[in-house]
Amino acid sequence: PRRSWAVKLKFLKKFNTTLTLAEIKSSPECSNFALVRIGRLSVMPVSTKVQNWLETKLV
């Protein structure tokens, strides 16, 4: 089995707003988000609910 893999990412846009970790942690929409529950993760899944919340905060 292959032990490593890489994902190609593409820059789409820069947001005008900065969102702090404290803001993310205080949001009910993000209560089950791995970033809030488990610290120091470099890669994690993001649910559609969290993605939609982040997009509304960053636009």
C-alpha distance matrix in Angstrom:
0.0 3.8 6.3 9.3 11.1 14.8 17.4 20.6 23.7 27.2 30.4 32.6 35.6 37.1 38.6 42.1 41.7 39.9 38.5 38.3 36.0 39.1 39.8 36.3 36.6 40.1 39.1 38.8 36.4 33.9 34.3 30.8 29.1 26.4 28.2 31.3 29.9 27.3 28.2 26.3 23.4 22.3 20.4 21.4 22.1 25.8 27.6 30.0 32.9 32.0 31.4 34.8 36.5 35.2 36.3 39.8 40.1 39.1 41.2
3.8 0.0 3.8 5.8 7.6 11.3 14.2 17.2 20.4 23.9 27.1 29.5 32.4 33.9 35.6 39.1 38.8 37.1 35.8 35.8 33.7 37.0 37.7 34.3 34.8 38.4 37.4 37.5 35.0 32.3 33.1 29.8 27.7 25.0 26.3 29.7 28.6 25.9 26.5 24.2 21.3 19.7 18.0 19.5 20.4 24.0 26.1 28.5 31.4 30.3 29.4 32.9 34.5 32.9 33.9 37.5 37.7 36.5 38.6
6.3 3.8 0.0 3.8 7.1 10.7 13.9 17.1 19.9 23.6 26.5 29.0 31.7 32.7 34.2 37.6 37.0 35.0 33.7 33.4 31.1 34.4 35.4 32.1 32.4 36.1 35.4 35.6 33.4 30.5 31.1 28.0 25.8 22.8 23.9 27.2 26.1 23.1 23.4 21.0 18.4 16.9 15.7 17.5 19.1 22.7 25.2 27.9 30.5 29.0 28.3 32.0 33.3 31.5 32.8 36.4 36.2 35.0 37.4
9.3 5.8 3.8 0.0 3.8 7.1 10.5 13.6 16.4 20.0 22.8 25.5 28.1 29.2 30.8 34.2 33.9 32.0 30.9 30.8 28.8 32.2 33.0 29.9 30.6 34.2 33.5 34.0 31.7 28.8 29.8 26.9 24.3 21.4 22.1 25.6 25.0 22.1 22.0 19.4 16.6 14.5 13.3 15.6 17.3 20.7 23.5 25.9 28.6 26.9 25.9 29.6 30.9 28.9 30.0 33.6 33.5 32.0 34.3
11.1 7.6 7.1 3.8 0.0 3.8 6.9 10.1 13.0 16.7 19.7 22.2 25.0 26.4 28.2 31.7 31.6 30.1 29.2 29.5 27.8 31.4 31.8 28.6 29.7 33.2 32.2 32.8 30.2 27.5 28.9 26.1 23.3 20.9 21.5 25.1 25.0 22.4 22.3 19.8 16.7 14.1 12.3 14.5 15.7 18.8 21.6 23.6 26.6 25.0 23.6 27.1 28.7 26.6 27.4 31.1 31.2 29.6 31.6
14.8 11.3 10.7 7.1 3.8 0.0 3.8 6.6 9.4 13.0 16.0 18.7 21.5 22.9 24.9 28.4 28.5 27.1 26.6 27.2 25.9 29.6 29.8 26.8 28.3 31.7 30.7 31.6 28.8 26.2 28.1 25.6 22.4 20.4 20.4 24.2 24.6 22.2 21.8 19.1 16.0 12.9 11.2 13.7 14.9 17.5 20.5 22.2 25.2 23.4 21.6 25.0 26.7 24.3 24.8 28.6 28.6 26.7 28.6
17.4 14.2 13.9 10.5 6.9 3.8 0.0 3.8 6.3 9.9 13.0 15.4 18.3 20.0 22.0 25.7 25.9 24.9 24.4 25.4 24.5 28.1 27.9 24.9 26.8 30.0 28.6 29.5 26.5 24.2 26.5 24.1 20.9 19.4 19.4 23.2 24.0 22.1 21.8 19.4 16.1 13.1 10.7 12.7 13.2 15.2 18.0 19.3 22.4 20.8 18.6 21.9 23.8 21.5 21.6 25.4 25.7 23.7 25.4
20.6 17.2 17.1 13.6 10.1 6.6 3.8 0.0 3.8 6.8 10.2 12.8 16.0 18.0 20.4 24.1 24.9 24.2 24.3 25.7 25.3 29.0 28.5 25.8 28.1 31.1 29.6 30.8 27.7 25.7 28.3 26.3 22.9 21.8 21.4 25.1 26.4 24.6 24.0 21.6 18.6 15.3 13.3 15.3 15.7 16.9 19.6 20.3 23.5 21.8 19.1 22.1 24.1 21.6 21.1 25.0 25.4 22.9 24.2
23.7 20.4 19.9 16.4 13.0 9.4 6.3 3.8 0.0 3.8 6.8 9.3 12.3 14.2 16.6 20.3 21.2 20.7 20.9 22.6 22.6 26.2 25.5 23.0 25.6 28.4 26.9 28.4 25.3 23.4 26.3 24.7 21.2 20.5 19.7 23.2 25.0 23.6 22.8 20.6 17.8 14.5 12.7 14.5 14.7 15.2 18.0 18.4 21.3 19.4 16.5 19.3 21.2 18.4 17.8 21.6 21.9 19.3 20.5
27.2 23.9 23.6 20.0 16.7 13.0 9.9 6.8 3.8 0.0 3.8 6.2 9.5 11.9 14.8 18.3 19.8 20.0 20.7 22.9 23.5 27.0 25.9 23.7 26.7 29.2 27.5 29.2 26.0 24.5 27.7 26.5 23.0 22.8 21.7 25.1 27.2 26.1 25.2 23.2 20.6 17.4 15.9 17.3 17.2 17.0 19.5 19.1 21.9 20.2 16.9 19.1 21.1 18.2 17.0 20.6 21.1 18.1 18.8
30.4 27.1 26.5 22.8 19.7 16.0 13.0 10.2 6.8 3.8 0.0 3.8 6.1 8.2 11.4 14.8 16.5 16.9 18.1 20.6 21.7 25.0 23.8 22.1 25.4 27.5 26.0 28.1 25.1 23.7 27.1 26.4 22.9 23.0 21.4 24.4 27.0 26.2 25.0 23.1 20.9 17.9 16.9 18.2 18.3 17.4 19.9 19.4 21.6 19.6 16.3 18.1 19.7 16.6 15.1 18.5 18.7 15.4 15.9
32.6 29.5 29.0 25.5 22.2 18.7 15.4 12.8 9.3 6.2 3.8 0.0 3.8 7.2 9.8 13.3 15.3 16.4 17.6 20.6 21.9 25.0 23.2 21.6 25.1 26.8 24.9 26.9 23.8 22.9 26.5 26.1 22.7 23.5 22.0 24.8 27.5 27.2 26.3 24.8 22.7 20.0 18.6 19.3 18.7 17.2 19.1 17.8 20.0 18.4 14.8 16.0 17.8 15.0 12.8 16.0 16.7 13.5 13.3
35.6 32.4 31.7 28.1 25.0 21.5 18.3 16.0 12.3 9.5 6.1 3.8 0.0 3.8 6.5 9.6 12.0 13.6 15.3 18.5 20.4 23.2 21.2 20.2 23.9 25.3 23.6 25.9 23.1 22.4 26.1 26.2 22.9 23.9 22.0 24.3 27.4 27.4 26.2 25.0 23.2 20.8 20.0 20.6 20.2 18.2 20.0 18.7 20.2 18.3 15.0 15.7 16.9 13.9 11.6 14.3 14.5 11.0 10.6
37.1 33.9 32.7 29.2 26.4 22.9 20.0 18.0 14.2 11.9 8.2 7.2 3.8 0.0 3.8 6.6 9.0 10.4 12.7 15.8 18.1 20.8 19.0 18.5 22.2 23.5 22.3 25.0 22.7 21.7 25.3 25.8 22.5 23.5 21.0 23.1 26.5 26.4 24.9 23.7 22.5 20.3 20.1 20.8 20.9 18.8 20.9 19.9 20.8 18.4 15.6 16.3 16.7 13.3 11.7 13.9 13.2 9.4 9.7
38.6 35.6 34.2 30.8 28.2 24.9 22.0 20.4 16.6 14.8 11.4 9.8 6.5 3.8 0.0 3.8 5.5 7.6 9.7 13.2 15.8 18.1 15.9 15.8 19.5 20.5 19.2 22.1 20.0 19.3 22.9 23.9 20.8 22.2 19.7 21.3 24.8 25.2 23.8 23.1 22.2 20.6 20.4 20.6 20.5 18.0 19.7 18.6 18.9 16.4 14.0 14.3 14.0 10.8 9.2 10.9 9.7 5.9 6.5
42.1 39.1 37.6 34.2 31.7 28.4 25.7 24.1 20.3 18.3 14.8 13.3 9.6 6.6 3.8 0.0 3.8 6.9 9.9 13.3 16.5 18.1 15.9 16.7 20.3 20.7 19.8 23.0 21.4 20.9 24.4 25.9 23.0 24.6 21.8 22.9 26.6 27.2 25.6 25.2 24.7 23.3 23.5 23.7 23.7 21.0 22.5 21.4 21.2 18.7 16.7 16.5 15.6 12.7 11.4 11.9 10.1 6.9 6.9
41.7 38.8 37.0 33.9 31.6 28.5 25.9 24.9 21.2 19.8 16.5 15.3 12.0 9.0 5.5 3.8 0.0 3.8 6.4 9.8 13.1 14.5 12.2 13.3 16.8 17.1 16.5 19.8 18.6 18.0 21.3 23.1 20.4 22.1 19.2 19.8 23.6 24.5 22.9 22.9 22.7 21.8 22.2 22.1 22.2 19.4 20.9 20.1 19.3 16.7 15.3 15.2 13.5 10.7 10.4 10.5 7.7 5.2 6.9
39.9 37.1 35.0 32.0 30.1 27.1 24.9 24.2 20.7 20.0 16.9 16.4 13.6 10.4 7.6 6.9 3.8 0.0 3.8 6.5 9.9 11.5 10.0 11.1 14.4 15.2 15.2 18.7 17.8 16.6 19.6 21.3 18.5 19.7 16.5 17.1 20.9 21.5 19.7 19.6 19.8 19.1 20.0 20.1 20.8 18.3 20.2 20.1 19.3 16.1 15.2 15.9 13.8 10.7 11.6 12.2 8.9 7.0 9.9
38.5 35.8 33.7 30.9 29.2 26.6 24.4 24.3 20.9 20.7 18.1 17.6 15.3 12.7 9.7 9.9 6.4 3.8 0.0 3.8 6.8 8.4 6.6 7.4 10.7 11.6 11.6 15.1 14.3 13.0 15.8 17.7 15.1 16.5 13.4 13.7 17.5 18.4 16.9 17.4 17.6 17.5 18.2 17.8 18.4 15.8 17.5 17.7 16.5 13.1 13.0 13.9 11.3 8.4 10.5 11.0 7.4 7.0 10.6
38.3 35.8 33.4 30.8 29.5 27.2 25.4 25.7 22.6 22.9 20.6 20.6 18.5 15.8 13.2 13.3 9.8 6.5 3.8 0.0 3.8 5.3 5.2 6.5 8.7 10.1 11.2 14.9 14.8 12.8 15.0 17.0 14.5 15.5 12.1 11.8 15.5 16.3 14.5 15.2 16.1 16.6 17.9 17.6 18.7 16.6 18.6 19.5 18.0 14.4 15.1 16.4 13.5 11.0 13.7 14.2 10.6 10.8 14.4
36.0 33.7 31.1 28.8 27.8 25.9 24.5 25.3 22.6 23.5 21.7 21.9 20.4 18.1 15.8 16.5 13.1 9.9 6.8 3.8 0.0 3.8 5.4 5.0 6.1 8.6 10.1 13.3 13.5 10.7 12.3 14.1 11.7 12.3 8.8 8.2 11.9 12.7 10.9 12.2 13.3 14.4 15.8 15.2 16.6 14.9 16.9 18.5 17.0 13.3 14.6 16.4 13.6 11.5 14.8 15.6 12.5 13.1 16.8
39.1 37.0 34.4 32.2 31.4 29.6 28.1 29.0 26.2 27.0 25.0 25.0 23.2 20.8 18.1 18.1 14.5 11.5 8.4 5.3 3.8 0.0 3.8 5.4 5.1 6.1 8.8 12.1 13.3 11.1 12.0 14.7 13.2 14.2 11.2 9.3 12.7 14.2 12.9 14.9 16.3 17.9 19.2 18.2 19.3 17.4 18.8 20.2 18.1 14.8 16.6 17.8 14.5 13.1 16.5 16.4 13.2 14.6 18.1
39.8 37.7 35.4 33.0 31.8 29.8 27.9 28.5 25.5 25.9 23.8 23.2 21.2 19.0 15.9 15.9 12.2 10.0 6.6 5.2 5.4 3.8 0.0 3.8 5.5 5.2 6.5 10.2 11.0 9.7 11.4 14.3 12.8 14.8 12.2 10.5 14.1 16.1 15.3 17.2 17.8 19.1 19.8 18.4 18.9 16.3 17.3 18.0 15.6 12.6 14.3 14.8 11.3 10.3 13.4 12.9 9.7 11.6 14.9
36.3 34.3 32.1 29.9 28.6 26.8 24.9 25.8 23.0 23.7 22.1 21.6 20.2 18.5 15.8 16.7 13.3 11.1 7.4 6.5 5.0 5.4 3.8 0.0 3.8 5.5 5.4 8.7 8.6 6.4 8.6 11.0 9.1 11.2 8.9 7.6 11.2 13.3 12.9 14.9 15.0 16.4 16.6 14.9 15.2 12.7 13.7 14.8 12.7 9.4 11.4 12.6 9.4 8.3 12.0 12.2 9.7 11.5 15.0
36.6 34.8 32.4 30.6 29.7 28.3 26.8 28.1 25.6 26.7 25.4 25.1 23.9 22.2 19.5 20.3 16.8 14.4 10.7 8.7 6.1 5.1 5.5 3.8 0.0 3.8 5.6 8.0 9.2 6.6 7.0 9.8 8.9 10.6 8.6 5.8 8.9 11.5 11.5 14.2 14.8 17.0 17.5 15.6 16.2 14.2 15.0 16.8 14.4 11.4 14.1 15.4 12.2 11.8 15.6 15.6 13.3 15.3 18.7
40.1 38.4 36.1 34.2 33.2 31.7 30.0 31.1 28.4 29.2 27.5 26.8 25.3 23.5 20.5 20.7 17.1 15.2 11.6 10.1 8.6 6.1 5.2 5.5 3.8 0.0 3.8 6.5 8.9 7.9 8.0 11.6 11.5 13.9 12.3 9.3 12.0 15.0 15.2 18.0 18.6 20.7 21.1 19.0 19.1 16.7 16.9 18.0 15.0 12.6 15.5 15.8 12.3 12.6 16.1 15.2 12.9 15.6 18.6
39.1 37.4 35.4 33.5 32.2 30.7 28.6 29.6 26.9 27.5 26.0 24.9 23.6 22.3 19.2 19.8 16.5 15.2 11.6 11.2 10.1 8.8 6.5 5.4 5.6 3.8 0.0 3.8 5.3 5.5 6.8 10.2 10.2 13.3 12.3 10.0 12.6 15.7 16.5 19.1 19.0 20.8 20.5 18.0 17.4 14.5 14.1 14.8 11.5 9.6 12.5 12.5 8.9 10.1 13.4 12.4 10.8 13.9 16.6
38.8 37.5 35.6 34.0 32.8 31.6 29.5 30.8 28.4 29.2 28.1 26.9 25.9 25.0 22.1 23.0 19.8 18.7 15.1 14.9 13.3 12.1 10.2 8.7 8.0 6.5 3.8 0.0 3.8 5.4 5.2 8.6 9.9 13.3 13.4 10.9 12.6 16.1 17.7 20.6 20.1 22.2 21.4 18.5 17.4 14.6 13.4 14.1 10.5 9.7 13.2 12.9 9.9 12.1 15.1 14.1 13.4 16.6 19.0
36.4 35.0 33.4 31.7 30.2 28.8 26.5 27.7 25.3 26.0 25.1 23.8 23.1 22.7 20.0 21.4 18.6 17.8 14.3 14.8 13.5 13.3 11.0 8.6 9.2 8.9 5.3 3.8 0.0 3.8 5.8 7.8 8.3 12.1 12.4 11.0 12.8 16.0 17.6 20.0 19.0 20.6 19.3 16.2 14.6 11.5 10.0 10.3 6.7 6.1 9.6 9.3 6.9 9.4 12.2 11.7 11.7 14.7 16.9
33.9 32.3 30.5 28.8 27.5 26.2 24.2 25.7 23.4 24.5 23.7 22.9 22.4 21.7 19.3 20.9 18.0 16.6 13.0 12.8 10.7 11.1 9.7 6.4 6.6 7.9 5.5 5.4 3.8 0.0 3.8 5.5 5.0 8.6 8.7 7.3 9.4 12.3 13.8 16.3 15.3 17.1 16.1 13.2 12.2 9.6 9.1 10.7 8.0 5.8 9.3 10.5 8.2 9.2 12.6 13.0 12.3 14.6 17.5
34.3 33.1 31.1 29.8 28.9 28.1 26.5 28.3 26.3 27.7 27.1 26.5 26.1 25.3 22.9 24.4 21.3 19.6 15.8 15.0 12.3 12.0 11.4 8.6 7.0 8.0 6.8 5.2 5.8 3.8 0.0 3.8 5.7 8.6 9.4 6.8 7.6 11.2 13.4 16.4 15.8 18.3 17.6 14.5 13.8 11.9 11.3 13.4 10.7 9.2 12.9 14.0 11.7 12.9 16.4 16.6 15.8 18.2 21.1
30.8 29.8 28.0 26.9 26.1 25.6 24.1 26.3 24.7 26.5 26.4 26.1 26.2 25.8 23.9 25.9 23.1 21.3 17.7 17.0 14.1 14.7 14.3 11.0 9.8 11.6 10.2 8.6 7.8 5.5 3.8 0.0 3.8 6.3 8.6 7.2 6.8 9.9 12.7 15.5 14.2 16.7 15.4 12.0 11.0 9.9 9.2 12.0 10.2 9.0 12.4 14.2 12.9 13.9 17.2 18.1 17.7 19.7 22.5
29.1 27.7 25.8 24.3 23.3 22.4 20.9 22.9 21.2 23.0 22.9 22.7 22.9 22.5 20.8 23.0 20.4 18.5 15.1 14.5 11.7 13.2 12.8 9.1 8.9 11.5 10.2 9.9 8.3 5.0 5.7 3.8 0.0 3.8 5.4 5.5 6.4 8.5 10.6 12.8 11.2 13.4 12.1 8.9 8.3 7.0 7.6 10.7 9.6 7.2 10.1 12.6 11.5 11.5 14.8 16.3 15.7 17.1 20.2
26.4 25.0 22.8 21.4 20.9 20.4 19.4 21.8 20.5 22.8 23.0 23.5 23.9 23.5 22.2 24.6 22.1 19.7 16.5 15.5 12.3 14.2 14.8 11.2 10.6 13.9 13.3 13.3 12.1 8.6 8.6 6.3 3.8 0.0 3.8 5.3 5.0 5.4 7.8 9.7 7.9 10.6 9.6 6.7 7.6 8.0 9.8 13.3 12.9 10.5 12.7 15.7 14.8 14.2 17.4 19.4 18.5 19.3 22.6
28.2 26.3 23.9 22.1 21.5 20.4 19.4 21.4 19.7 21.7 21.4 22.0 22.0 21.0 19.7 21.8 19.2 16.5 13.4 12.1 8.8 11.2 12.2 8.9 8.6 12.3 12.3 13.4 12.4 8.7 9.4 8.6 5.4 3.8 0.0 3.8 5.7 5.6 5.9 7.7 6.7 9.1 9.3 7.5 9.3 9.1 11.5 14.5 14.0 10.8 12.6 15.6 14.2 12.8 16.2 18.1 16.6 17.2 20.7
31.3 29.7 27.2 25.6 25.1 24.2 23.2 25.1 23.2 25.1 24.4 24.8 24.3 23.1 21.3 22.9 19.8 17.1 13.7 11.8 8.2 9.3 10.5 7.6 5.8 9.3 10.0 10.9 11.0 7.3 6.8 7.2 5.5 5.3 3.8 0.0 3.8 5.9 6.8 9.8 9.9 12.7 13.0 11.0 12.2 11.4 12.9 15.7 14.3 11.3 13.9 16.3 14.2 13.5 17.2 18.4 16.6 17.9 21.4
29.9 28.6 26.1 25.0 25.0 24.6 24.0 26.4 25.0 27.2 27.0 27.5 27.4 26.5 24.8 26.6 23.6 20.9 17.5 15.5 11.9 12.7 14.1 11.2 8.9 12.0 12.6 12.6 12.8 9.4 7.6 6.8 6.4 5.0 5.7 3.8 0.0 3.8 6.6 10.0 10.1 13.5 13.6 11.4 12.5 12.6 13.8 17.1 15.8 13.4 16.3 18.8 17.0 16.7 20.3 21.6 20.1 21.5 24.9
27.3 25.9 23.1 22.1 22.4 22.2 22.1 24.6 23.6 26.1 26.2 27.2 27.4 26.4 25.2 27.2 24.5 21.5 18.4 16.3 12.7 14.2 16.1 13.3 11.5 15.0 15.7 16.1 16.0 12.3 11.2 9.9 8.5 5.4 5.6 5.9 3.8 0.0 3.8 6.8 7.0 10.7 11.4 10.0 12.2 13.2 15.2 18.7 18.1 15.4 17.6 20.6 19.2 18.2 21.7 23.5 21.9 22.7 26.3
28.2 26.5 23.4 22.0 22.3 21.8 21.8 24.0 22.8 25.2 25.0 26.3 26.2 24.9 23.8 25.6 22.9 19.7 16.9 14.5 10.9 12.9 15.3 12.9 11.5 15.2 16.5 17.7 17.6 13.8 13.4 12.7 10.6 7.8 5.9 6.8 6.6 3.8 0.0 3.8 5.8 9.2 11.1 10.8 13.6 14.5 17.1 20.3 19.8 16.7 18.4 21.5 19.9 18.3 21.7 23.6 21.6 21.9 25.6
26.3 24.2 21.0 19.4 19.8 19.1 19.4 21.6 20.6 23.2 23.1 24.8 25.0 23.7 23.1 25.2 22.9 19.6 17.4 15.2 12.2 14.9 17.2 14.9 14.2 18.0 19.1 20.6 20.0 16.3 16.4 15.5 12.8 9.7 7.7 9.8 10.0 6.8 3.8 0.0 3.8 6.4 9.2 10.2 13.7 15.1 18.2 21.3 21.4 18.1 19.2 22.6 21.3 19.1 22.2 24.5 22.5 22.2 25.8
23.4 21.3 18.4 16.6 16.7 16.0 16.1 18.6 17.8 20.6 20.9 22.7 23.2 22.5 22.2 24.7 22.7 19.8 17.6 16.1 13.3 16.3 17.8 15.0 14.8 18.6 19.0 20.1 19.0 15.3 15.8 14.2 11.2 7.9 6.7 9.9 10.1 7.0 5.8 3.8 0.0 3.8 5.6 6.6 10.3 12.1 15.4 18.6 19.2 16.1 16.9 20.5 19.8 17.7 20.6 23.2 21.7 21.3 24.8
22.3 19.7 16.9 14.5 14.1 12.9 13.1 15.3 14.5 17.4 17.9 20.0 20.8 20.3 20.6 23.3 21.8 19.1 17.5 16.6 14.4 17.9 19.1 16.4 17.0 20.7 20.8 22.2 20.6 17.1 18.3 16.7 13.4 10.6 9.1 12.7 13.5 10.7 9.2 6.4 3.8 0.0 3.8 6.8 10.4 12.3 16.0 18.8 20.0 16.9 16.7 20.5 20.2 17.7 20.0 23.0 21.7 20.6 23.8
20.4 18.0 15.7 13.3 12.3 11.2 10.7 13.3 12.7 15.9 16.9 18.6 20.0 20.1 20.4 23.5 22.2 20.0 18.2 17.9 15.8 19.2 19.8 16.6 17.5 21.1 20.5 21.4 19.3 16.1 17.6 15.4 12.1 9.6 9.3 13.0 13.6 11.4 11.1 9.2 5.6 3.8 0.0 3.8 7.1 9.5 13.1 16.0 17.6 15.0 14.6 18.4 18.8 16.6 18.6 21.8 21.1 20.1 23.1
21.4 19.5 17.5 15.6 14.5 13.7 12.7 15.3 14.5 17.3 18.2 19.3 20.6 20.8 20.6 23.7 22.1 20.1 17.8 17.6 15.2 18.2 18.4 14.9 15.6 19.0 18.0 18.5 16.2 13.2 14.5 12.0 8.9 6.7 7.5 11.0 11.4 10.0 10.8 10.2 6.6 6.8 3.8 0.0 3.8 6.5 9.8 13.0 14.4 12.1 12.3 16.0 16.4 14.8 17.1 20.1 19.7 19.3 22.3
22.1 20.4 19.1 17.3 15.7 14.9 13.2 15.7 14.7 17.2 18.3 18.7 20.2 20.9 20.5 23.7 22.2 20.8 18.4 18.7 16.6 19.3 18.9 15.2 16.2 19.1 17.4 17.4 14.6 12.2 13.8 11.0 8.3 7.6 9.3 12.2 12.5 12.2 13.6 13.7 10.3 10.4 7.1 3.8 0.0 3.8 6.5 9.7 11.6 10.0 10.0 13.6 14.6 13.7 15.6 18.5 18.8 18.7 21.3
25.8 24.0 22.7 20.7 18.8 17.5 15.2 16.9 15.2 17.0 17.4 17.2 18.2 18.8 18.0 21.0 19.4 18.3 15.8 16.6 14.9 17.4 16.3 12.7 14.2 16.7 14.5 14.6 11.5 9.6 11.9 9.9 7.0 8.0 9.1 11.4 12.6 13.2 14.5 15.1 12.1 12.3 9.5 6.5 3.8 0.0 3.8 6.6 8.2 6.3 6.3 9.9 10.8 10.1 12.1 14.8 15.3 15.5 17.9
27.6 26.1 25.2 23.5 21.6 20.5 18.0 19.6 18.0 19.5 19.9 19.1 20.0 20.9 19.7 22.5 20.9 20.2 17.5 18.6 16.9 18.8 17.3 13.7 15.0 16.9 14.1 13.4 10.0 9.1 11.3 9.2 7.6 9.8 11.5 12.9 13.8 15.2 17.1 18.2 15.4 16.0 13.1 9.8 6.5 3.8 0.0 3.8 5.3 5.3 6.1 8.6 9.9 10.6 12.3 14.4 15.5 16.4 18.4
30.0 28.5 27.9 25.9 23.6 22.2 19.3 20.3 18.4 19.1 19.4 17.8 18.7 19.9 18.6 21.4 20.1 20.1 17.7 19.5 18.5 20.2 18.0 14.8 16.8 18.0 14.8 14.1 10.3 10.7 13.4 12.0 10.7 13.3 14.5 15.7 17.1 18.7 20.3 21.3 18.6 18.8 16.0 13.0 9.7 6.6 3.8 0.0 3.8 5.5 4.9 6.0 8.5 9.8 10.4 12.3 14.2 15.2 16.5
32.9 31.4 30.5 28.6 26.6 25.2 22.4 23.5 21.3 21.9 21.6 20.0 20.2 20.8 18.9 21.2 19.3 19.3 16.5 18.0 17.0 18.1 15.6 12.7 14.4 15.0 11.5 10.5 6.7 8.0 10.7 10.2 9.6 12.9 14.0 14.3 15.8 18.1 19.8 21.4 19.2 20.0 17.6 14.4 11.6 8.2 5.3 3.8 0.0 3.8 5.5 5.3 6.3 8.7 10.1 10.9 12.6 14.5 15.9
32.0 30.3 29.0 26.9 25.0 23.4 20.8 21.8 19.4 20.2 19.6 18.4 18.3 18.4 16.4 18.7 16.7 16.1 13.1 14.4 13.3 14.8 12.6 9.4 11.4 12.6 9.6 9.7 6.1 5.8 9.2 9.0 7.2 10.5 10.8 11.3 13.4 15.4 16.7 18.1 16.1 16.9 15.0 12.1 10.0 6.3 5.3 5.5 3.8 0.0 3.8 5.4 5.0 6.1 8.5 10.0 10.6 12.2 14.4
31.4 29.4 28.3 25.9 23.6 21.6 18.6 19.1 16.5 16.9 16.3 14.8 15.0 15.6 14.0 16.7 15.3 15.2 13.0 15.1 14.6 16.6 14.3 11.4 14.1 15.5 12.5 13.2 9.6 9.3 12.9 12.4 10.1 12.7 12.6 13.9 16.3 17.6 18.4 19.2 16.9 16.7 14.6 12.3 10.0 6.3 6.1 4.9 5.5 3.8 0.0 3.8 5.5 5.2 6.2 8.7 10.0 10.5 12.3
34.8 32.9 32.0 29.6 27.1 25.0 21.9 22.1 19.3 19.1 18.1 16.0 15.7 16.3 14.3 16.5 15.2 15.9 13.9 16.4 16.4 17.8 14.8 12.6 15.4 15.8 12.5 12.9 9.3 10.5 14.0 14.2 12.6 15.7 15.6 16.3 18.8 20.6 21.5 22.6 20.5 20.5 18.4 16.0 13.6 9.9 8.6 6.0 5.3 5.4 3.8 0.0 3.8 5.5 5.1 6.3 8.8 10.0 10.9
36.5 34.5 33.3 30.9 28.7 26.7 23.8 24.1 21.2 21.1 19.7 17.8 16.9 16.7 14.0 15.6 13.5 13.8 11.3 13.5 13.6 14.5 11.3 9.4 12.2 12.3 8.9 9.9 6.9 8.2 11.7 12.9 11.5 14.8 14.2 14.2 17.0 19.2 19.9 21.3 19.8 20.2 18.8 16.4 14.6 10.8 9.9 8.5 6.3 5.0 5.5 3.8 0.0 3.8 5.5 5.3 6.4 8.8 10.4
35.2 32.9 31.5 28.9 26.6 24.3 21.5 21.6 18.4 18.2 16.6 15.0 13.9 13.3 10.8 12.7 10.7 10.7 8.4 11.0 11.5 13.1 10.3 8.3 11.8 12.6 10.1 12.1 9.4 9.2 12.9 13.9 11.5 14.2 12.8 13.5 16.7 18.2 18.3 19.1 17.7 17.7 16.6 14.8 13.7 10.1 10.6 9.8 8.7 6.1 5.2 5.5 3.8 0.0 3.8 5.5 5.2 6.1 8.7
36.3 33.9 32.8 30.0 27.4 24.8 21.6 21.1 17.8 17.0 15.1 12.8 11.6 11.7 9.2 11.4 10.4 11.6 10.5 13.7 14.8 16.5 13.4 12.0 15.6 16.1 13.4 15.1 12.2 12.6 16.4 17.2 14.8 17.4 16.2 17.2 20.3 21.7 21.7 22.2 20.6 20.0 18.6 17.1 15.6 12.1 12.3 10.4 10.1 8.5 6.2 5.1 5.5 3.8 0.0 3.8 5.4 5.2 6.2
39.8 37.5 36.4 33.6 31.1 28.6 25.4 25.0 21.6 20.6 18.5 16.0 14.3 13.9 10.9 11.9 10.5 12.2 11.0 14.2 15.6 16.4 12.9 12.2 15.6 15.2 12.4 14.1 11.7 13.0 16.6 18.1 16.3 19.4 18.1 18.4 21.6 23.5 23.6 24.5 23.2 23.0 21.8 20.1 18.5 14.8 14.4 12.3 10.9 10.0 8.7 6.3 5.3 5.5 3.8 0.0 3.8 5.6 5.7
40.1 37.7 36.2 33.5 31.2 28.6 25.7 25.4 21.9 21.1 18.7 16.7 14.5 13.2 9.7 10.1 7.7 8.9 7.4 10.6 12.5 13.2 9.7 9.7 13.3 12.9 10.8 13.4 11.7 12.3 15.8 17.7 15.7 18.5 16.6 16.6 20.1 21.9 21.6 22.5 21.7 21.7 21.1 19.7 18.8 15.3 15.5 14.2 12.6 10.6 10.0 8.8 6.4 5.2 5.4 3.8 0.0 3.8 5.8
39.1 36.5 35.0 32.0 29.6 26.7 23.7 22.9 19.3 18.1 15.4 13.5 11.0 9.4 5.9 6.9 5.2 7.0 7.0 10.8 13.1 14.6 11.6 11.5 15.3 15.6 13.9 16.6 14.7 14.6 18.2 19.7 17.1 19.3 17.2 17.9 21.5 22.7 21.9 22.2 21.3 20.6 20.1 19.3 18.7 15.5 16.4 15.2 14.5 12.2 10.5 10.0 8.8 6.1 5.2 5.6 3.8 0.0 3.8
41.2 38.6 37.4 34.3 31.6 28.6 25.4 24.2 20.5 18.8 15.9 13.3 10.6 9.7 6.5 6.9 6.9 9.9 10.6 14.4 16.8 18.1 14.9 15.0 18.7 18.6 16.6 19.0 16.9 17.5 21.1 22.5 20.2 22.6 20.7 21.4 24.9 26.3 25.6 25.8 24.8 23.8 23.1 22.3 21.3 17.9 18.4 16.5 15.9 14.4 12.3 10.9 10.4 8.7 6.2 5.7 5.8 3.8 0.0
